[in-house]
């Protein structure tokens, strides 16, 4: 990863930001952004100050899902003000360059944008900054890890064997860059037939839980394949807005609680290390 013997600068904490959580997956199409957005809203609705970075520069979906499209303001100090919807501050390349024009960029430009999203946005005081990563194991993750200390990562997968194979790659990648895994979320775990209430395992079932056990990481929970979740995202009104009592939103609140617990554990562990050394 390092070129020659040059050591990349040590990541610097973001002033005012307590914990940074990366949401990743080995492959696209597993609902990673859906999980990131609903997790951010569930954390905010649970009384935390939350920010959300859309680090998927090539396919930014957060503007649509967060129901936000305004161009962010830039203040006198050249700092970008994040958009604020549903009680969450967010930034996305989709706010800055809207429309269907694809972003065509090379690695170094991606690195610049990720750094700007972290360091040049007026995040203020945040308990959690959730970073929605692009699918796969590429440049953006390395940029993120080199720029700021990450509390931990959430890996999203469907139960299908192909998705799990890629989820395992994501686990390995985070291990390589020394990012703690907070746990795995199994998305689209099963579908309940609205007519006969029978459970149908479209993508198989329980695979993510088995993978979590195999890698000795926490299983954060599963989310059913429910039309309301997709519809909410498409309308810019994510399902988590329905609150923890709502049957379709409840899994995201359960996942948020586990993420909070795991993030606290990891943070406590890293302070112990500092005290010992």
C-alpha positions as CSV (number, residue, x, y, z in Angstrom):
1,X,0.0,0.0,0.0
2,X,2.8,2.5,0.9
3,X,5.0,3.6,-2.0
4,X,8.7,3.1,-1.3
5,X,9.4,4.0,2.3
6,X,7.3,7.1,2.7
7,X,5.1,6.9,5.7
8,X,1.7,8.5,5.2
9,X,0.8,11.2,7.7
10,X,-0.9,9.9,10.8
11,X,-4.7,10.3,10.8
12,X,-5.9,13.3,12.8
13,X,-9.1,13.3,14.8
14,X,-11.8,15.6,13.6
15,X,-12.4,18.4,16.2
16,X,-15.8,17.9,17.9
17,X,-16.5,14.5,16.3
18,X,-16.6,11.7,18.8
19,X,-16.9,8.5,16.7
20,X,-16.5,7.8,13.0
21,X,-18.3,4.7,11.7
22,X,-17.7,3.4,8.2
23,X,-20.4,1.3,6.5
24,X,-19.0,-0.9,3.8
25,X,-19.6,-4.0,1.7
26,X,-17.6,-6.1,-0.6
27,X,-20.1,-5.7,-3.5
28,X,-22.7,-3.3,-4.7
29,X,-26.5,-3.9,-4.5
30,X,-26.6,-5.2,-1.0
31,X,-28.4,-2.2,0.5
32,X,-25.4,-0.6,2.1
33,X,-26.7,3.0,1.7
34,X,-30.1,1.9,2.9
35,X,-28.4,0.6,6.1
36,X,-26.2,3.7,6.5
37,X,-29.0,6.2,6.1
38,X,-31.4,4.3,8.4
39,X,-28.7,3.8,10.9
40,X,-27.8,7.5,10.9
41,X,-31.5,8.4,11.4
42,X,-32.0,5.8,14.1
43,X,-28.9,7.2,15.9
44,X,-30.3,10.7,15.6
45,X,-33.7,9.7,16.8
46,X,-32.1,8.0,19.8
47,X,-30.8,11.4,20.9
48,X,-27.4,11.5,19.3
49,X,-25.9,14.3,17.1
50,X,-25.2,12.6,13.8
51,X,-23.5,13.4,10.5
52,X,-23.5,11.3,7.3
53,X,-20.9,11.4,4.5
54,X,-21.7,9.9,1.1
55,X,-18.2,8.6,0.2
56,X,-19.6,6.8,-2.9
57,X,-18.4,9.5,-5.3
58,X,-19.3,7.5,-8.5
59,X,-22.8,6.5,-7.4
60,X,-24.0,9.0,-4.8
61,X,-27.5,7.8,-3.6
62,X,-27.7,9.8,-0.3
63,X,-29.3,12.9,-1.9
64,X,-32.3,10.8,-3.1
65,X,-32.6,8.8,0.1
66,X,-32.2,11.7,2.5
67,X,-34.6,13.8,0.4
68,X,-32.1,16.6,0.0
69,X,-30.8,18.2,-3.1
70,X,-29.9,21.8,-2.3
71,X,-26.4,23.0,-3.1
72,X,-24.4,23.4,0.2
73,X,-23.4,26.9,1.2
74,X,-19.8,27.7,1.5
75,X,-18.9,30.2,4.3
76,X,-16.3,33.0,4.4
77,X,-13.6,30.6,5.6
78,X,-14.2,28.3,2.6
79,X,-15.9,25.7,4.8
80,X,-18.8,23.8,3.4
81,X,-22.0,23.7,5.4
82,X,-23.6,20.2,5.3
83,X,-27.3,19.9,4.4
84,X,-29.6,19.0,7.2
85,X,-32.6,16.7,6.8
86,X,-34.4,14.4,9.2
87,X,-32.1,15.7,12.0
88,X,-28.9,14.5,10.3
89,X,-26.2,16.6,8.7
90,X,-25.1,15.2,5.4
91,X,-22.7,15.9,2.6
92,X,-22.6,14.2,-0.9
93,X,-21.0,14.9,-4.2
94,X,-24.6,14.6,-5.5
95,X,-25.3,17.9,-3.7
96,X,-22.4,19.6,-5.4
97,X,-22.7,18.1,-8.9
98,X,-26.4,17.0,-9.2
99,X,-28.0,15.3,-12.2
100,X,-27.2,12.2,-14.1
101,X,-23.7,13.2,-15.3
102,X,-21.3,10.6,-14.1
103,X,-18.3,11.6,-12.0
104,X,-15.2,10.7,-14.0
105,X,-12.2,10.8,-11.7
106,X,-8.9,9.2,-10.9
107,X,-7.6,8.1,-7.5
108,X,-5.9,11.3,-6.3
109,X,-9.0,13.4,-7.0
110,X,-11.1,10.9,-4.9
111,X,-8.6,11.3,-2.1
112,X,-9.0,15.1,-2.3
113,X,-12.8,14.9,-2.1
114,X,-12.9,12.5,0.8
115,X,-10.5,14.8,2.7
116,X,-12.6,17.8,2.0
117,X,-15.8,16.0,3.1
118,X,-14.0,15.2,6.4
119,X,-12.0,18.3,7.1
120,X,-13.7,21.2,5.2
121,X,-17.3,20.6,6.3
122,X,-18.6,22.4,9.3
123,X,-19.7,19.3,11.2
124,X,-19.7,21.0,14.6
125,X,-20.2,18.7,17.6
126,X,-21.1,15.2,16.5
127,X,-21.5,12.0,18.5
128,X,-21.4,9.9,15.3
129,X,-20.2,10.5,11.8
130,X,-21.4,7.7,9.6
131,X,-19.5,7.2,6.3
132,X,-21.3,5.4,3.5
133,X,-18.4,3.8,1.5
134,X,-18.5,2.8,-2.1
135,X,-18.8,-0.9,-2.8
136,X,-15.6,-3.0,-2.9
137,X,-12.2,-2.5,-1.5
138,X,-10.6,0.5,-3.1
139,X,-9.0,3.9,-2.8
140,X,-11.7,5.6,-0.8
141,X,-11.2,3.3,2.2
142,X,-7.5,3.9,2.2
143,X,-8.0,7.7,1.9
144,X,-10.5,7.6,4.8
145,X,-8.2,5.5,7.1
146,X,-5.2,7.8,6.3
147,X,-7.1,11.0,7.0
148,X,-9.1,10.3,10.3
149,X,-9.1,7.6,13.0
150,X,-12.1,5.3,12.3
151,X,-13.9,4.0,15.4
152,X,-15.0,0.9,13.5
153,X,-16.7,-0.5,10.5
154,X,-20.1,-2.1,9.8
155,X,-20.2,-4.6,7.0
156,X,-23.4,-5.1,5.1
157,X,-24.2,-8.3,3.2
158,X,-27.2,-10.2,1.8
159,X,-27.3,-13.9,2.8
160,X,-26.4,-15.1,-0.7
161,X,-23.1,-16.9,-1.1
162,X,-21.8,-14.4,-3.7
163,X,-22.5,-11.5,-1.4
164,X,-20.9,-13.3,1.6
165,X,-17.8,-14.1,-0.4
166,X,-17.4,-10.3,-1.0
167,X,-18.3,-9.5,2.6
168,X,-15.4,-11.7,3.7
169,X,-13.1,-9.6,1.4
170,X,-14.4,-6.5,3.1
171,X,-13.7,-8.0,6.5
172,X,-10.2,-8.8,5.4
173,X,-9.7,-5.3,4.0
174,X,-10.7,-3.6,7.2
175,X,-8.4,-6.0,9.1
176,X,-5.5,-5.0,6.8
177,X,-6.0,-1.3,7.4
178,X,-6.4,-1.9,11.2
179,X,-10.1,-0.9,11.4
180,X,-12.1,-2.7,14.0
181,X,-15.2,-4.5,12.8
182,X,-18.2,-3.4,14.8
183,X,-20.2,-6.2,13.2
184,X,-22.1,-7.5,10.2
185,X,-25.7,-6.7,9.1
186,X,-27.6,-9.2,7.1
187,X,-29.8,-7.1,4.7
188,X,-32.7,-8.6,2.6
189,X,-32.6,-11.6,4.9
190,X,-36.0,-13.0,3.9
191,X,-39.3,-11.9,2.5
192,X,-42.7,-12.5,4.1
193,X,-45.5,-13.2,1.6
194,X,-48.2,-10.6,2.2
195,X,-50.9,-13.1,1.2
196,X,-50.0,-16.2,3.1
197,X,-47.4,-14.8,5.6
198,X,-45.0,-17.6,4.6
199,X,-41.3,-16.6,4.9
200,X,-39.4,-16.9,1.6
201,X,-35.6,-16.9,1.6
202,X,-35.0,-15.2,-1.7
203,X,-31.3,-14.9,-1.1
204,X,-30.9,-17.9,1.2
205,X,-30.8,-17.1,4.9
206,X,-28.6,-16.8,8.0
207,X,-25.4,-16.7,5.9
208,X,-24.2,-13.4,7.4
209,X,-24.7,-14.6,10.9
210,X,-22.6,-17.7,10.1
211,X,-20.0,-15.5,8.6
212,X,-19.9,-13.3,11.7
213,X,-19.4,-16.4,13.9
214,X,-16.7,-17.7,11.5
215,X,-14.8,-14.4,11.7
216,X,-15.5,-14.0,15.4
217,X,-17.2,-10.6,14.8
218,X,-20.5,-9.4,16.2
219,X,-23.8,-10.1,14.3
220,X,-25.7,-6.7,14.4
221,X,-29.0,-8.0,13.1
222,X,-31.0,-8.7,10.0
223,X,-33.3,-6.6,7.9
224,X,-36.2,-8.2,6.0
225,X,-36.8,-7.6,2.3
226,X,-39.7,-5.2,2.7
227,X,-41.2,-2.9,0.0
228,X,-41.7,-0.1,2.6
229,X,-37.9,0.1,3.1
230,X,-37.2,0.6,-0.5
231,X,-40.2,3.0,-1.0
232,X,-39.0,5.1,1.9
233,X,-35.6,5.5,0.4
234,X,-36.9,6.3,-3.0
235,X,-39.1,9.1,-1.6
236,X,-36.4,10.6,0.6
237,X,-38.3,9.5,3.7
238,X,-36.3,6.6,5.1
239,X,-38.2,4.0,7.1
240,X,-36.4,4.8,10.3
241,X,-38.4,8.0,10.5
242,X,-41.4,5.8,11.5
243,X,-39.7,5.3,14.8
244,X,-38.6,2.2,16.9
245,X,-42.2,1.0,17.4
246,X,-42.8,0.5,13.7
247,X,-42.3,-3.1,12.7
248,X,-40.3,-2.3,9.5
249,X,-38.1,0.4,11.2
250,X,-37.5,-1.6,14.4
251,X,-34.5,-3.6,13.1
252,X,-32.6,-0.4,12.3
253,X,-33.1,0.8,15.9
254,X,-31.9,-2.6,17.2
255,X,-28.9,-2.4,14.9
256,X,-28.2,1.2,16.1
257,X,-28.2,0.1,19.8
258,X,-25.7,-2.7,19.0
259,X,-23.5,-0.2,17.0
260,X,-23.6,2.2,20.0
261,X,-22.5,-0.6,22.4
262,X,-19.8,-1.9,20.1
263,X,-18.5,1.6,19.4
264,X,-18.3,2.2,23.1
265,X,-16.4,-1.0,23.7
266,X,-13.9,-0.2,20.9
267,X,-13.4,3.3,22.1
268,X,-12.8,2.1,25.7
269,X,-10.3,-0.5,24.4
270,X,-8.3,2.2,22.5
271,X,-8.1,4.5,25.6
272,X,-6.8,1.5,27.6
273,X,-4.1,1.0,24.9
274,X,-3.1,4.7,25.1
275,X,-2.9,4.5,28.9
276,X,-0.7,1.4,28.9
277,X,1.7,2.6,26.3
